Amino acid sequence: MELLILLFDFLGQLILELLCLVYFNNDLSNQPNLANSFIRYFFIGIIIGIISVILIPSQFIRLHTIPGLSMILVPILTGLSMKMWGIFRGKRGKDPIHLATFWGGAIFAFGTTLSRFILIYIILIN
């Protein structure tokens, strides 16, 4: 139980610091900063993960061999698919967006899988 409290304390401080970094940045340019975009995608992923746990409060695929394997595989596969989407958009003459890169997709998916992992494995199962 103490480890759980320590984990939430650490994540809460990290989220607060990242929010301060993003929203109190003095950058006044119209072009979104790459780091700001990735932090926003991460938090959007967390929100999507929380909503998905509310709608589907169980694992999508049950792998009893390695808990948390989805936190590695899903971001990699999502990052690759978003990279392909970015290439597809570029060939069609569309403006590039940060989400349509490997890292944008991977960070978004990591936020989603991290929040699902925390809510399902740590809170709902215990």
Backbone as a chain_set.jsonl record, in Angstrom:
{"seq": "MELLILLFDFLGQLILELLCLVYFNNDLSNQPNLANSFIRYFFIGIIIGIISVILIPSQFIRLHTIPGLSMILVPILTGLSMKMWGIFRGKRGKDPIHLATFWGGAIFAFGTTLSRFILIYIILIN", "coords": {"N": [[0.819, -1.195, 0.0], [1.986, 1.201, 0.736], [3.776, 1.528, -1.32], [2.072, 2.015, -3.443], [0.97, 4.496, -2.702], [3.306, 6.027, -2.776], [3.884, 5.816, -5.509], [1.653, 7.16, -6.67], [2.066, 9.692, -5.561], [4.503, 10.401, -6.741], [3.759, 10.356, -9.497], [1.773, 12.333, -9.453], [3.268, 14.649, -8.785], [4.95, 14.714, -11.01], [3.112, 15.108, -13.113], [2.046, 17.598, -12.376], [4.344, 19.233, -12.577], [4.895, 18.96, -15.327], [2.585, 20.063, -16.439], [2.85, 22.704, -15.556], [5.169, 23.355, -16.942], [4.26, 23.247, -19.581], [2.0, 25.018, -19.752], [2.757, 27.422, -18.606], [4.736, 28.361, -20.136], [6.728, 30.772, -21.784], [6.705, 31.047, -24.498], [5.662, 32.681, -27.292], [5.103, 32.164, -29.905], [3.273, 31.183, -32.853], [3.572, 28.649, -33.847], [3.246, 25.409, -32.658], [5.189, 24.063, -30.029], [7.365, 21.264, -30.181], [7.897, 19.666, -27.895], [5.841, 20.561, -26.206], [3.622, 19.699, -27.668], [3.96, 16.894, -27.552], [3.726, 16.46, -24.791], [1.113, 17.251, -24.402], [-0.193, 15.308, -26.004], [0.433, 13.049, -24.503], [-1.015, 13.54, -22.112], [-3.601, 13.657, -23.148], [-3.764, 11.039, -24.001], [-3.722, 9.778, -21.481], [-6.197, 10.643, -20.48], [-7.933, 9.47, -22.362], [-7.352, 6.801, -21.801], [-8.344, 6.587, -19.16], [-11.072, 7.048, -19.623], [-11.566, 4.827, -21.245], [-11.213, 2.758, -19.401], [-13.355, 3.237, -17.724], [-15.453, 2.675, -19.476], [-14.809, 0.07, -20.386], [-13.99, -1.953, -18.097], [-11.916, -3.957, -17.93], [-9.217, -6.107, -19.022], [-8.188, -5.797, -22.449], [-6.895, -7.766, -23.985], [-5.962, -10.777, -22.64], [-3.007, -11.581, -21.285], [-1.295, -13.701, -19.466], [1.311, -14.184, -19.025], [3.316, -12.08, -19.071], [2.797, -9.396, -17.252], [1.911, -6.087, -18.109], [3.08, -6.023, -20.584], [1.801, -4.871, -22.701], [2.342, -2.202, -22.367], [4.692, -1.817, -23.628], [4.504, -2.957, -26.211], [2.146, -1.813, -27.419], [2.622, 1.087, -27.617], [4.805, 1.012, -29.432], [3.721, -0.242, -31.742], [1.6, 1.514, -32.277], [3.031, 3.878, -32.681], [4.452, 3.195, -35.018], [2.307, 2.845, -36.805], [1.229, 5.441, -36.807], [3.37, 6.847, -37.87], [3.355, 5.802, -40.466], [0.878, 6.839, -41.239], [1.502, 9.551, -41.212], [3.362, 9.644, -43.325], [1.656, 8.92, -45.413], [-0.118, 11.117, -45.331], [1.698, 13.154, -45.978], [2.383, 12.521, -48.626], [0.017, 13.129, -49.844], [-0.003, 15.824, -49.785], [-0.74, 17.133, -47.468], [-0.513, 19.136, -44.476], [2.08, 18.514, -42.117], [1.606, 16.984, -38.91], [2.347, 16.774, -35.409], [1.39, 14.502, -34.136], [1.264, 12.612, -36.12], [3.677, 11.211, -36.254], [6.283, 8.864, -35.401], [7.071, 9.156, -32.69], [5.071, 10.852, -31.664], [2.701, 9.295, -31.89], [3.512, 7.095, -30.341], [3.923, 8.202, -27.786], [1.357, 9.142, -27.177], [-0.032, 6.661, -27.14], [1.368, 5.409, -25.078], [0.624, 6.951, -22.863], [-2.077, 6.261, -22.749], [-1.974, 3.427, -22.33], [-0.519, 3.36, -19.962], [-2.209, 4.648, -18.087], [-4.389, 2.873, -18.17], [-3.119, 0.546, -17.248], [-2.367, 1.283, -14.632], [-4.895, 1.82, -13.48], [-6.347, -0.609, -13.89], [-4.662, -2.859, -13.145], [-3.447, -2.11, -10.694], [-5.316, -0.694, -9.088], [-8.03, -1.691, -9.526], [-7.755, -4.496, -9.483], [-6.477, -5.076, -7.049]], "CA": [[0.0, 0.0, 0.0], [2.879, 2.358, 0.773], [4.333, 1.68, -2.663], [1.019, 2.634, -4.248], [0.917, 5.912, -2.328], [4.522, 6.632, -3.304], [3.723, 5.904, -6.959], [0.722, 8.24, -6.985], [2.713, 10.943, -5.202], [5.48, 10.687, -7.793], [3.05, 10.688, -10.736], [1.114, 13.623, -9.268], [4.27, 15.704, -8.896], [5.403, 14.757, -12.399], [2.05, 15.714, -13.915], [1.981, 19.015, -12.031], [5.502, 19.909, -13.16], [4.736, 19.0, -16.779], [1.543, 21.055, -16.738], [3.458, 24.036, -15.373], [6.101, 23.566, -18.045], [3.524, 23.477, -20.831], [1.06, 26.133, -19.761], [3.372, 28.672, -18.177], [5.859, 28.623, -21.033], [6.637, 32.131, -22.323], [6.83, 31.015, -25.942], [4.478, 33.327, -27.852], [4.996, 31.891, -31.336], [2.06, 30.471, -33.258], [3.924, 27.261, -34.128], [3.32, 24.662, -31.406], [6.467, 23.47, -29.696], [7.332, 19.811, -30.272], [7.775, 19.112, -26.542], [4.488, 20.862, -25.73], [2.688, 18.806, -28.361], [4.101, 15.541, -27.021], [3.168, 16.43, -23.439], [-0.349, 17.281, -24.562], [-0.624, 13.996, -26.478], [0.537, 12.136, -23.37], [-2.14, 13.772, -21.206], [-4.809, 13.228, -23.853], [-3.737, 9.578, -23.902], [-4.14, 9.411, -20.126], [-7.647, 10.868, -20.384], [-8.573, 8.412, -23.163], [-7.198, 5.567, -21.037], [-9.286, 6.608, -18.041], [-12.41, 6.866, -20.191], [-11.71, 3.445, -21.711], [-11.391, 1.895, -18.233], [-14.732, 3.425, -17.258], [-16.348, 1.979, -20.402], [-14.441, -1.348, -20.435], [-13.116, -2.09, -16.928], [-11.143, -5.198, -17.914], [-8.167, -6.136, -20.032], [-8.644, -6.099, -23.806], [-6.302, -9.068, -24.302], [-5.408, -11.31, -21.393], [-1.735, -12.285, -21.365], [-0.913, -13.961, -18.083], [2.746, -14.445, -18.93], [4.08, -10.881, -18.725], [1.939, -8.232, -17.013], [2.478, -4.819, -18.553], [3.696, -6.15, -21.906], [1.131, -3.93, -23.6], [2.948, -0.872, -22.216], [5.824, -1.772, -24.555], [4.079, -3.283, -27.568], [1.143, -0.897, -27.967], [3.224, 2.328, -28.113], [5.635, 0.769, -30.624], [2.846, -0.481, -32.893], [0.876, 2.756, -32.564], [4.006, 4.801, -33.263], [4.7, 2.796, -36.407], [1.127, 3.138, -37.64], [1.117, 6.896, -36.956], [4.423, 7.235, -38.82], [2.837, 5.48, -41.798], [-0.179, 7.81, -41.505], [2.185, 10.801, -41.538], [3.9, 9.502, -44.684], [0.49, 8.96, -46.293], [-0.577, 12.511, -45.385], [2.699, 13.936, -46.693], [2.26, 12.241, -50.064], [-1.216, 13.774, -50.313], [0.176, 17.266, -49.713], [-1.294, 17.672, -46.221], [0.456, 19.668, -43.528], [2.458, 17.527, -41.099], [1.246, 17.238, -37.521], [3.24, 16.036, -34.519], [0.815, 13.202, -33.797], [1.506, 11.694, -37.232], [5.077, 10.781, -36.232], [6.446, 7.701, -34.53], [7.1, 9.552, -31.28], [3.765, 11.382, -31.28], [1.797, 8.164, -31.686], [3.991, 6.257, -29.246], [3.685, 8.892, -26.512], [-0.09, 9.092, -26.958], [-0.401, 5.297, -26.761], [1.946, 5.111, -23.768], [-0.248, 7.573, -21.871], [-3.294, 5.455, -22.664], [-1.705, 2.134, -21.708], [-0.085, 3.59, -18.587], [-3.381, 4.901, -17.234], [-5.14, 1.62, -18.071], [-2.363, -0.367, -16.403], [-2.483, 1.732, -13.241], [-6.268, 1.667, -12.995], [-6.81, -1.995, -13.888], [-3.825, -3.777, -12.382], [-3.1, -1.682, -9.34], [-6.468, -0.253, -8.297], [-9.203, -2.546, -9.624], [-7.466, -5.892, -9.135], [-6.119, -5.167, -5.623]], "C": [[0.861, 1.257, 0.0], [3.498, 2.615, -0.593], [3.33, 2.354, -3.59], [0.912, 4.13, -3.956], [2.133, 6.651, -2.869], [4.431, 6.812, -4.817], [2.795, 7.044, -7.342], [1.296, 9.609, -6.637], [3.712, 11.359, -6.275], [4.786, 11.111, -9.082], [2.339, 12.031, -10.625], [2.086, 14.782, -9.385], [4.756, 15.848, -10.327], [4.375, 15.442, -13.281], [1.956, 17.206, -13.642], [3.145, 19.788, -12.644], [5.384, 20.015, -14.679], [3.671, 20.007, -17.199], [2.08, 22.471, -16.591], [4.406, 24.356, -16.514], [5.371, 23.931, -19.324], [2.748, 24.786, -20.798], [1.635, 27.452, -19.27], [4.622, 28.989, -18.972], [5.661, 30.004, -21.666], [6.796, 32.182, -23.835], [5.558, 31.57, -26.565], [4.296, 33.05, -29.342], [3.724, 31.105, -31.627], [2.326, 28.996, -33.516], [4.019, 26.489, -32.808], [4.69, 23.998, -31.235], [6.328, 21.949, -29.716], [7.156, 19.179, -28.892], [6.383, 19.373, -25.972], [3.46, 19.941, -26.377], [2.754, 17.398, -27.787], [3.533, 15.434, -25.615], [1.647, 16.462, -23.505], [-0.876, 15.945, -25.049], [-0.574, 12.965, -25.361], [-0.657, 12.298, -22.441], [-3.472, 13.42, -21.858], [-4.903, 11.711, -23.832], [-4.169, 9.093, -22.533], [-5.651, 9.556, -19.981], [-8.406, 9.792, -21.16], [-8.487, 7.073, -22.431], [-8.166, 5.485, -19.877], [-10.71, 6.391, -18.537], [-12.608, 5.42, -20.642], [-11.85, 2.472, -20.55], [-12.8, 2.032, -17.677], [-15.696, 2.652, -18.158], [-16.098, 0.475, -20.436], [-13.478, -1.613, -19.283], [-12.405, -3.442, -16.824], [-10.088, -5.116, -19.001], [-8.78, -6.415, -21.402], [-8.174, -7.494, -24.212], [-5.635, -9.574, -23.034], [-4.144, -12.114, -21.695], [-1.238, -12.48, -19.936], [0.594, -14.137, -17.929], [3.53, -13.228, -18.458], [3.112, -9.719, -18.515], [2.634, -6.951, -17.462], [3.149, -4.884, -19.911], [3.074, -5.171, -22.895], [1.73, -2.53, -23.496], [4.187, -0.721, -23.088], [5.34, -1.946, -25.986], [3.131, -2.255, -28.179], [1.761, 0.43, -28.417], [4.085, 2.134, -29.363], [4.756, 0.587, -31.855], [2.062, 0.769, -33.269], [1.814, 3.777, -33.194], [4.306, 4.474, -34.719], [3.509, 3.112, -37.306], [0.943, 4.642, -37.827], [2.195, 7.438, -37.9], [3.967, 6.967, -40.253], [1.719, 6.456, -42.191], [0.432, 9.151, -41.889], [2.777, 10.773, -42.942], [2.771, 9.583, -45.7], [-0.021, 10.388, -46.453], [0.386, 13.38, -46.182], [2.634, 13.742, -48.202], [1.014, 12.881, -50.665], [-1.138, 15.295, -50.223], [-0.402, 17.916, -48.463], [-0.172, 18.197, -45.337], [0.81, 18.602, -42.496], [1.983, 17.954, -39.711], [2.144, 16.354, -36.65], [2.703, 14.664, -34.157], [1.094, 12.168, -34.885], [2.99, 11.399, -37.386], [5.16, 9.56, -35.333], [6.338, 8.108, -33.069], [5.763, 10.131, -30.812], [2.773, 10.271, -30.994], [2.198, 7.304, -30.506], [3.723, 6.906, -27.891], [2.203, 8.91, -26.179], [-0.51, 7.707, -26.462], [0.177, 4.917, -25.401], [1.105, 5.733, -22.659], [-1.518, 6.765, -21.666], [-3.031, 4.146, -21.932], [-1.243, 2.289, -20.261], [-1.28, 3.814, -17.669], [-4.235, 3.649, -17.1], [-4.438, 0.646, -17.141], [-2.519, 0.004, -14.934], [-3.886, 1.474, -12.712], [-6.7, 0.205, -12.904], [-5.962, -2.866, -12.969], [-3.639, -3.366, -10.934], [-4.346, -1.367, -8.513], [-7.609, -1.26, -8.347], [-8.942, -3.986, -9.203], [-7.158, -6.034, -7.653], [-7.18, -4.617, -4.756]], "O": [[0.526, 2.252, -0.643], [3.72, 3.762, -0.982], [3.706, 3.174, -4.428], [0.778, 4.935, -4.877], [2.012, 7.771, -3.364], [4.851, 7.84, -5.348], [3.111, 7.819, -8.245], [1.041, 10.584, -7.344], [3.763, 12.524, -6.67], [5.17, 12.107, -9.696], [2.3, 12.79, -11.593], [1.772, 15.792, -10.015], [4.954, 16.962, -10.812], [4.733, 16.274, -14.114], [1.802, 17.998, -14.572], [2.949, 20.881, -13.174], [5.732, 21.045, -15.257], [3.834, 20.718, -18.191], [1.791, 23.337, -17.416], [4.447, 25.487, -17.0], [5.803, 24.815, -20.065], [2.838, 25.58, -21.735], [1.04, 28.503, -19.505], [5.462, 29.78, -18.545], [4.543, 30.359, -22.039], [7.002, 33.258, -24.397], [4.485, 30.994, -26.389], [3.423, 33.642, -29.976], [3.173, 30.444, -30.747], [1.413, 28.176, -33.418], [4.791, 26.871, -31.929], [5.259, 23.451, -32.179], [5.296, 21.41, -29.315], [6.356, 18.257, -28.732], [5.807, 18.5, -25.324], [2.539, 19.463, -25.715], [1.719, 16.773, -27.56], [2.919, 14.423, -25.275], [0.974, 15.771, -22.74], [-1.907, 15.481, -24.561], [-1.444, 12.099, -25.279], [-1.252, 11.306, -22.022], [-4.379, 12.934, -21.182], [-5.988, 11.154, -23.666], [-4.901, 8.11, -22.425], [-6.308, 8.68, -19.417], [-9.406, 9.262, -20.674], [-9.443, 6.298, -22.442], [-8.75, 4.43, -19.629], [-11.469, 5.632, -17.935], [-13.68, 4.848, -20.448], [-12.533, 1.457, -20.685], [-13.38, 1.051, -17.21], [-16.647, 2.043, -17.669], [-17.042, -0.312, -20.505], [-12.265, -1.509, -19.467], [-12.307, -4.004, -15.733], [-10.068, -4.178, -19.798], [-9.753, -7.16, -21.52], [-8.955, -8.301, -24.717], [-4.83, -8.868, -22.426], [-4.207, -13.192, -22.286], [-0.811, -11.528, -19.283], [1.094, -14.229, -16.808], [4.333, -13.339, -17.532], [2.651, -9.117, -19.485], [3.825, -6.769, -17.212], [3.732, -3.894, -20.354], [3.742, -4.699, -23.815], [1.635, -1.75, -24.443], [4.681, 0.391, -23.269], [5.717, -1.179, -26.873], [3.3, -1.869, -29.336], [1.451, 0.877, -29.521], [4.097, 2.987, -30.25], [5.012, 1.192, -32.896], [1.879, 1.053, -34.453], [1.433, 4.468, -34.139], [4.403, 5.372, -35.555], [3.678, 3.588, -38.429], [0.539, 5.077, -38.905], [1.948, 8.387, -38.644], [4.165, 7.795, -41.142], [1.628, 6.853, -43.352], [-0.065, 9.82, -42.795], [2.704, 11.764, -43.668], [2.909, 10.238, -46.733], [-0.323, 10.825, -47.564], [-0.035, 14.235, -46.961], [2.809, 14.692, -48.964], [0.968, 13.145, -51.866], [-2.105, 15.983, -50.55], [-0.536, 19.139, -48.413], [0.973, 17.757, -45.438], [-0.066, 17.863, -42.047], [1.965, 19.142, -39.386], [2.636, 15.319, -37.099], [3.483, 13.748, -33.896], [1.153, 10.973, -34.599], [3.507, 11.342, -38.502], [4.224, 9.257, -34.592], [5.605, 7.488, -32.298], [5.369, 9.912, -29.667], [2.081, 10.297, -29.976], [1.345, 6.834, -29.753], [3.335, 6.219, -26.946], [1.826, 8.715, -25.023], [-1.251, 7.59, -25.487], [-0.457, 4.178, -24.647], [0.895, 5.106, -21.621], [-1.982, 6.603, -20.537], [-3.773, 3.787, -21.017], [-1.542, 1.438, -19.423], [-1.351, 3.23, -16.588], [-4.759, 3.383, -16.019], [-5.089, -0.012, -16.329], [-2.772, -0.858, -14.092], [-4.043, 0.96, -11.605], [-7.356, -0.181, -11.937], [-6.504, -3.545, -12.097], [-3.673, -4.213, -10.041], [-4.414, -1.744, -7.343], [-8.114, -1.651, -7.295], [-9.819, -4.629, -8.625], [-7.548, -7.034, -7.05], [-7.039, -4.616, -3.533]]}, "num_chains": 1, "name": "protein.A"}
